[in-house]
Amino acid sequence: MMTDPKVMGECLFDTKQAAAFLNVSPRTLEDWRWRGGGPLFRKLGQRLVRYSRDDLSAFIARNTYANTGMAQSER
């Protein structure tokens, strides 16, 4: 039985959709999940990984800088 991908009105993206939203490859998201440092995600069951639009937008906001010096000082 397929379930609705909405949880309490929140639209959830699969890895391919989230990668398209961020303009990165699905493999990049998989690497970030493994290594850390990527957007928050939900693990539903053994294999089902989902991302919320709010978490993807927050990830973008956390990685927004005015210049390269600011970005390098965060590392």
Secondary structure, 3 states (H helix, E strand, C coil): CCCCCEECCEEEECHHHHHHHHCCCHHHHHHHHHHCCCCCCEEECCCEEEEEHHHHHHHHHHCCCCCHHHHHHCC
